Amino acid sequence: MTTFGKRDNTASQCLGLIVALVVMIPTPSSAQSNEPEMGLPSAFHCGDRDDLPMSGKDKACYWWTHSFNAQMLFGAAFTTALDPIFNGSSDPYWGQGARGFSKRFGTRVAQSMTKGTGQALVGALFKEDPRFYVSRKQGFWPRFGFALTHTLIVKNDSGRQQLSAGRLAGAFSSGFVGMAWTPGPINSVDNALVRTGTAMGGVLAGSLWKEFQPDIMKLASSIFRRPPKATSVPGAPKP
């Protein structure tokens, strides 16, 4: 078996171990979960209800749906397809054709999964709520500032704000996991730190999207919405 194959094997085993650890995260106590009120059962919402706290099952669902989904796979395939244009200098190390594409694509998928898993594991230790929240502020710059600062600020299970150790851990995990199999000439700490910064950029993009999504969707709707067709009134004279 080649050195590259051994690295691939090791990376797969490490990723499998991380996924198993996340699945085994115990559900928080009833004080930290969605406690039933007035005899009603707790609501399972997978993080979609901003007005409800998250139970252990909600956090596990949130981790899975945000770490491995169709959007992530499409994004990984799209950026991998653009690599020869923007990162052509690394082609000799990754290889070209289907083989090179599969290595780059697999790396990006592994980075995304590791980012979400690292955030989930460390976030569970610090009782973090992984969701983004809107500011309800007025004006572009106050809202932009809120989204920017809350890239690294989250709420905990008690509703208090704190520095997100989970998001930091996820970004660094994403940046450094590739060192297990990246070809030697481009396998350096500097490159890993660049990947870490890119992962944090993705977190910032998520925070901005959460804050400005209604405005963006409203703008897109006004641009692409077709005007209603004029209806003729029976008996009215034609122009």
MOFEN-V549268 format. One record per run of one state. SS is the DSSP state (a for helix, b for strand, c for the rest). FROM is the first residue (numbers start at 1). TO is the last residue. Records with the same first field share a line. If there is no record, write none. Layout:
# MOFEN-V549268
SS = FROM-TO + FROM-TO
This chain:
# MOFEN-V549268
c = 1-2 + 24-55 + 68-69 + 87-87 + 95-96 + 126-127 + 130-139 + 150-152 + 157-160 + 164-164 + 181-183 + 187-188 + 225-239
a = 3-23 + 56-67 + 70-86 + 88-94 + 97-125 + 140-149 + 165-180 + 184-186 + 189-224
b = 128-129 + 153-156 + 161-163
